Amino acid sequence: MHCPFCRHSDSRVVDSRTSDDGATIRRRRQCPNCSRRFSTSETASLSVLKRSGVSEPFSRAKVISGVRKACQGRPVSDDQLAMLAQRVEESIRSSGLAEIDAHQVGLSILQPLQELDVIAYLRFASVYRGFDSLEDFEAAIARLRAEAPQGEDPVEAPTA
């Protein structure tokens, strides 16, 4: 690690602390040349491999923007979307892989989105899984109804 002040090529770690629930390590360093202190932040990189073969860093913002379209007109807040993106990232990181396929990112979005809003889930799943017919929607709705607690219809419109 180069010193940001004198560009010396070495530094000594004075203190290390974890932050962001252990996802980031913050290190206090001291330059042996100029004796000035500075901080560094280290995170494990997580890359997404796109269908085109291009690899790019994982982005919670991209997860949120993709899910936001499915949630348009639904009672879903920005905070709920941020929590969903965090759950997706934690799920992906728990796999232990440094690079994950874009398809896997989409799959890891489905369950938290289903728990958040079933209509938004159906919208997202219809695009993500490429529903081609009414039968695809009917099969997804039947599966949601089969998984719902007894006596509750997850797809039924709320009565006011």
C-alpha positions as CSV (number, residue, x, y, z in Angstrom):
1,M,0.0,0.0,0.0
2,H,1.5,3.3,-1.1
3,C,1.5,6.2,1.3
4,P,-0.9,8.9,-0.1
5,F,1.3,11.7,1.2
6,C,4.9,10.7,0.2
7,R,4.2,7.7,-2.1
8,H,6.5,5.5,-0.1
9,S,5.8,1.9,-1.2
10,D,5.2,0.4,2.3
11,S,3.1,1.1,5.3
12,R,2.5,-0.5,8.7
13,V,-1.0,-1.5,9.9
14,V,-1.7,0.2,13.3
15,D,-5.3,-0.9,13.8
16,S,-7.9,-3.1,12.0
17,R,-11.7,-3.0,12.5
18,T,-14.6,-4.7,10.7
19,S,-17.6,-2.7,9.5
20,D,-20.7,-3.3,7.4
21,D,-21.5,-6.5,9.4
22,G,-18.0,-7.9,8.6
23,A,-18.1,-7.2,4.9
24,T,-15.5,-4.5,5.1
25,I,-12.2,-4.1,7.0
26,R,-11.1,-0.6,7.9
27,R,-7.3,-0.4,8.5
28,R,-5.4,2.5,10.1
29,R,-1.9,2.6,8.6
30,Q,1.3,4.5,9.3
31,C,4.0,5.3,6.8
32,P,7.5,4.4,8.0
33,N,9.0,7.1,5.8
34,C,6.9,10.2,6.7
35,S,5.2,8.9,9.9
36,R,1.8,10.1,8.7
37,R,-1.3,8.0,9.2
38,F,-4.1,7.2,6.8
39,S,-7.0,4.8,6.6
40,T,-7.8,2.1,4.0
41,S,-11.0,0.2,3.5
42,E,-10.9,-3.4,2.2
43,T,-13.8,-5.4,0.8
44,A,-14.0,-8.7,-0.9
45,S,-14.8,-8.1,-4.6
46,L,-17.9,-9.7,-6.0
47,S,-18.2,-9.8,-9.8
48,V,-21.2,-10.6,-11.9
49,L,-20.6,-12.5,-15.2
50,K,-23.0,-11.2,-17.8
51,R,-24.4,-13.3,-20.6
52,S,-22.2,-11.4,-23.0
53,G,-19.1,-12.8,-21.1
54,V,-18.3,-9.4,-19.6
55,S,-17.6,-9.3,-15.9
56,E,-18.6,-6.3,-13.8
57,P,-18.7,-5.5,-10.1
58,F,-21.9,-6.5,-8.2
59,S,-24.2,-3.4,-7.7
60,R,-27.0,-3.1,-5.2
61,A,-28.2,-0.1,-7.2
62,K,-28.7,-2.3,-10.3
63,V,-30.7,-4.8,-8.3
64,I,-32.9,-2.0,-6.9
65,S,-33.4,-0.4,-10.4
66,G,-34.4,-3.8,-11.9
67,V,-36.8,-4.6,-9.0
68,R,-38.2,-1.0,-8.9
69,K,-39.7,-1.5,-12.4
70,A,-41.6,-4.6,-11.2
71,C,-42.7,-2.7,-8.1
72,Q,-44.1,0.3,-10.0
73,G,-47.5,1.2,-8.6
74,R,-47.1,-1.2,-5.7
75,P,-46.9,-0.3,-2.0
76,V,-43.2,-0.9,-1.8
77,S,-40.9,1.7,-0.2
78,D,-37.3,2.6,-1.2
79,D,-36.2,1.3,2.2
80,Q,-37.8,-2.1,1.5
81,L,-36.0,-2.1,-1.9
82,A,-32.7,-1.3,-0.2
83,M,-33.3,-4.2,2.3
84,L,-34.1,-6.5,-0.5
85,A,-30.9,-5.6,-2.3
86,Q,-28.9,-6.1,0.9
87,R,-30.5,-9.6,1.3
88,V,-29.7,-10.5,-2.3
89,E,-26.0,-9.4,-1.8
90,E,-25.7,-11.3,1.5
91,S,-27.2,-14.4,-0.2
92,I,-24.7,-14.2,-3.0
93,R,-21.7,-13.5,-0.7
94,S,-22.7,-16.5,1.5
95,S,-22.1,-18.7,-1.5
96,G,-18.4,-18.0,-1.1
97,L,-17.9,-17.4,-4.8
98,A,-16.0,-14.3,-6.0
99,E,-17.7,-14.3,-9.4
100,I,-21.4,-15.2,-9.9
101,D,-23.4,-15.7,-13.1
102,A,-26.0,-12.9,-13.8
103,H,-28.7,-15.6,-13.9
104,Q,-27.9,-16.6,-10.3
105,V,-28.4,-12.9,-9.2
106,G,-31.9,-13.0,-10.7
107,L,-32.7,-16.3,-9.0
108,S,-31.5,-14.8,-5.7
109,I,-33.9,-11.9,-6.2
110,L,-37.0,-14.0,-6.7
111,Q,-37.5,-15.3,-3.1
112,P,-37.1,-12.0,-1.2
113,L,-39.3,-10.3,-3.8
114,Q,-42.0,-12.9,-3.4
115,E,-41.9,-12.3,0.4
116,L,-42.1,-8.5,-0.2
117,D,-44.9,-8.3,-2.8
118,V,-46.4,-11.2,-4.8
119,I,-47.6,-9.0,-7.7
120,A,-44.1,-7.5,-8.1
121,Y,-42.7,-11.0,-7.9
122,L,-45.1,-12.1,-10.7
123,R,-44.1,-9.1,-12.9
124,F,-40.3,-9.8,-12.3
125,A,-40.6,-13.5,-12.8
126,S,-42.6,-13.1,-16.0
127,V,-39.7,-11.2,-17.5
128,Y,-36.9,-13.1,-15.8
129,R,-38.3,-16.5,-16.5
130,G,-39.7,-15.5,-19.9
131,F,-43.4,-16.3,-19.5
132,D,-44.8,-16.8,-23.0
133,S,-48.4,-17.6,-22.3
134,L,-51.3,-17.3,-19.8
135,E,-50.5,-20.9,-18.8
136,D,-47.1,-19.7,-17.5
137,F,-48.8,-17.1,-15.3
138,E,-51.5,-19.5,-14.2
139,A,-48.8,-22.1,-13.2
140,A,-46.9,-19.4,-11.2
141,I,-50.1,-18.2,-9.5
142,A,-51.1,-21.8,-8.7
143,R,-47.7,-22.4,-7.1
144,L,-48.0,-19.2,-5.0
145,R,-51.4,-20.3,-3.8
146,A,-50.1,-23.8,-2.9
147,E,-47.3,-22.2,-0.9
148,A,-49.6,-19.7,0.9
149,P,-50.7,-20.4,4.5
150,Q,-54.1,-22.2,4.8
151,G,-57.0,-19.9,4.0
152,E,-54.9,-17.0,2.6
153,D,-54.8,-16.1,-1.1
154,P,-51.5,-14.3,-1.7
155,V,-52.6,-13.0,-5.1
156,E,-56.1,-11.8,-4.2
157,A,-56.6,-8.1,-4.3
158,P,-57.0,-6.5,-0.8
159,T,-60.5,-5.4,0.0
160,A,-61.0,-1.8,1.2
